[in-house]
């Protein structure tokens, strides 16, 4: 399976590293040359931009800091949509807005691609070991086609339903984690005050 990966930040670099470690034919792109060089040292190829990366890939993964960044990478001049081949998977692994992933997913479908929103949960340390949780919102056929790559990056995989559903679930889990953290802080403060 030929995989292109765009966005080699704290989590993206670890996810791409798992693909390289598991023998995938990997091409990468990021605005930070040092991040690209680290993956090239692990056997990946460097692309000159999103369209160059998307050409001839079976799967293109984006893992970016904002919905605006994903839109620019997908739709901008020299973007993924200019070169995504029919039947290729676009996997949005960013934590993003469900309406925006549905909008971009519709554009991917227009060119014959298979869109998936598959945000991750578990942090950089789990991403580094290929033990992260991955939610996947998409058609079942797209989920099954993406499974080899998803299994290389994570251990707990959940097909959440249609496109956009994974992004909603990711925000809900972030909310629960934050609420739990606040509760723990309150409990520790009360415990400390009580001696």
N, C-alpha and C positions, 0 to 999 in steps of 0.2 A: 504494500500500500504506500503510495506516494503522498506525503503530508507536508503542507506548507504551514508555518507557524508565524504569526505576526503579533508582536508584543512580548518582549523578553524582560519584563520587570520582575519584581520579587517572586510572584507566583508563576508567571508565564515562563520564565527561564527554567524553573524547576520542572514544569510540565513538559516543556520541550526537551529537557534533559532526559526525562523518562522515556520519551519516544526514541531519542538517539541511543540510549542505553539498551533499548529493546530491539534494536536493529531496523527501525523504520527508515525508509528513504526520505530524509528530512531536508527541507529548505526553510531558511529563516530570514526574517526581516525585522529590524527595529531601528529607530532613529539614533540609538546609542551604538556606535561602532564597537565599543568594548564588549557589549552584551552579545553582539553577533559573533565576534571573534572567539568568545568562550565556547559557543555552540559549534562553530566551525572546527575548533580543536577537538571536539567530541565526534566529528564525522559529518556534521551537517554542511550543506552548501549555503552560501549567502546569495540573496536576491537583491536586485538594485531598487526594487520598489514593490508595492502590492500587486500590480498587474503582472509584473515579471514573475513574482512568486506564485501567483494563482495559475499561471499557464501550465497545463498538463498535470495538475495535481488531482488526486482522488478526493482529497479532503483539505480544506483551508480552515485553519483555526485562528480566531482573533481573541486576544486576551489583553484588553486595553483599559485605561483608567476612567473612561467616561463614554456615555452614549454618543457624544459629539465626536470623539476620537474614532469610534467604530464607524460612524456615518462617513467621516472623511476618508477612512481607509477603504471602505466599501464603494462609495459613490463618487468620490473626488476624481479629479483628473489623474489618470494612471492608477485607478482603483481596482479592487478585486473584480468588480462586476464587468469590467472591460475584457477580462480574460478567463473568467470561470467557465469551465467546460460543462456541457449538459451531463447530468448524472453525478456531478461532483457534490460533495457535502460541504456546506458552510456551517461550522460549529462556533457559535458565539459563547466563549467561556468567561467573558467579562461579567461582573455583577452589573446588570443594566436594567433599563426600564422595559417592562413587558410590551407596552404599546410600540415602542421603538424597535424592539427585536421583531415584532410581528410585521411592522412596516418594511424593515430591511429584508425580512424573510420572504415577503411577497415579491420584492424585486429579485431576489435570488431565484424564486420559483419561476419568474417570468423568463429567465435565461436557461431554465431547465435544471437548476440546482436543487439540492435538498437541504433546507434550513433546519438547524437545531439550536435551541438555546440550552447551553449546558454549563451553568455556573458551578463553582466548586465550593466545598466547605471543609475546613480542617486546618487551614493555615499553611505557611511556607514549609514548616518541618514535615508535614504529611505529604505535601506536594513533592518534596525532595526525595522521599522514599517510595513514591508511587503508591501511597496509601491514603490518598485523599478521597473524599466522597464527591460524587458527581451526579447532579440532577440533569435529566435530559427531557426537554419538552419538544416533541416532534411527532411525525407519523411513525408508526411502528417499524415500517420498512427502513426508514432513515436511521432509526436507533440501531437496528440490527446491522446495517451497513457500517455504522460508525463503531460498533463494539470492539473490533480489534484494537483500535487506537485508544478508545476510552478505557479498556482493560489494562493497557500499558501505563496509563496515567493514574488510575485510581482503583480501589478495591471495592468500594461500596457504590454501586451504580443503581440509580432509580429512574425508570421511565415515568415521568410525572403526568403525562397526558399531552395535549396539543401544544403547538409552538406558543411560547410565552408563559406557560404554566410553571416551568422550572425557575424562571426569573422571579415570579411571585413567591414561590416557595423559598427561594434564597433570601429574599427580603424578610420573610416571616421568621426564618431561622436566625437571621441577624438580630431581629427584634427580640426574640426569645433569649439569645445569648447575652444581649446588652441588659435586658431586664434581670436576668439571673446574676450578672456581674454586679449590678447595683444592689440587689438583695444581699449578696455575699458581703459587699462593702458595709452595708447597714448592719448586718449581723456581727461583723468583726468589730465595728465601732461600738456597738452596744456591749459586746463582750469585753472590750478593752475598758470601757467606762465602768463596767461592773467588776473589774479587777480580775 
